[in-house]
């Protein structure tokens, strides 16, 4: 699969999850199992769920300065 297509597909599903209050609540509670259930409910293809979960539950700090140099 082309990288651009995969990235846009993942972004599409992340946007759908971002519109779901259930997904937000699961991420805020750090409840990965509930998050996966929301993904299933919204029919996110299983092959993308792991990638999306890693993004949603990443612990990367917010950038403190723009631009990042």
Residue pairs with C-beta under 8 A, 6 or more apart in sequence:
9 48
10 48
10 51
10 52
10 55
13 39
13 42
13 44
13 45
13 48
13 52
14 52
14 55
14 56
16 42
16 44
17 23
17 38
17 39
17 42
17 44
17 52
17 56
18 24
20 38
20 42
22 34
22 38
22 41
23 35
23 38
23 39
23 42
23 56
25 34
26 32
26 34
26 35
26 38
27 35
27 56
27 57
30 57
32 53
32 57
35 53
35 56
35 57
36 49
36 53
39 49
39 52
39 53
40 49
44 52
